[in-house]
Amino acid sequence: MSTRGRDHALRPVVFLMGPTASGKTQLAMDLTQRLPLRIISVDSAMVYRGMDIGTGKPDEEALRRAPHRLIDIRDPGQTYSADDFRRDAIDAIAEAHEEGKIPFLVGGTGLYFRALRDGLSALPSADSGVRARLAAQAREQGWEALHARLAEIDPESAARIHANDPQRIQRALEVYQLTGQPMSRLLSIEERVALPNPVHTVIIEPRDRGRLHADIAARFRAMLGAGLLEEVSDLRRRCQLDANTVCMRAVGYRQAGEYLDGHCDYEQMVDRGIAATRQLARRQLTWLRGEGRATRFDCHGQALTGTVQATLERLLPDAP
């Protein structure tokens, strides 16, 4: 599976996609022990330093065995956009190829995968002043009111963005305020530059949705047992974060924060965290159904690592 000596644009890239709690990270780490792969994380929460337990981030020992690129690259108070990810991922892909490795992009953040593969439109850069004003309005009126405002000025974007997705609501309103045009219109007219490399996509997903739900519940309770509440409390104190900070709106972190702020009791927090994670998995599975050119596996299937390994060796014919 060596890639040395080949033109960069012709060298392959592998995507490993799947819903939360499907075992992507462990599978990826197992495969790196068998094949010359370099893991590049595609996760909008793992980019943040200190967000370890609630993101399922591999521990230090695991990272020594299977290094990951694009984790722990931002402080929790900073923003990280799909455009930031695309630039960083392209650099990481080039570095992997220079090392003679196959770039192995692993995660569940669909927006990042699509930004990398299909390119992004040339939207305006983030404006901290506009974002601060929108965040203040959200605190006064609620994100549902801002979503309703978005529906008036950009119904196409509002239909695509969930009313409980404040980060994307904020971005769509920000683009409109900066340009005077709906984001959906700008997305439709700007030319996208796709990733030139051939992409091989592997998807792991549950044949039995109920089994995934059980895994989600068990994993969230395990995170709490490992110190998720302490992690959230420490991050909020040390980094001066609040409930409106982007990273604190991540699934699990948001529900832990609600408990710490006294908005629910412990069991309510557990139920909300599990329900929010199941909702995330459902959205991810809907997105994955739209990925037409992919090789799919049952994430609970027997001998999954060996089966995926055989598939990658077939898709990448210069494997040793």
Buried (B, 14 or more C-beta within 10 A) or exposed (E): BEBEEEEEEEBBBBBBBBBBBBBBBBBBBBBBEEBBBBBBBBBBBBBBBBBBBBBBBBEEEBBEEBEBBBBBBBEBBBBBBBBBBBBBBBEBBBBBBEEEBBBBBBBBBBBBBBBBBEBBBEBEEBBEEBBEBBBEBBEEEEBEEBBBBBBEBBEBBBEBBBBEBBBBBBBBBBBBBBEEEBBBBBBEEEEEEEBEBEBBBBBBBBEEEEEBBEBBBEBBBEBBEEBBBEBBBEBBEEBEBEBBBBBBBBBBBBBBBBBBEEEBEEEEBBBBBBBBBBEBBBBBBEBBEEBEEBBBBBBBEEEBBEBBBEBBBEBBEEBE
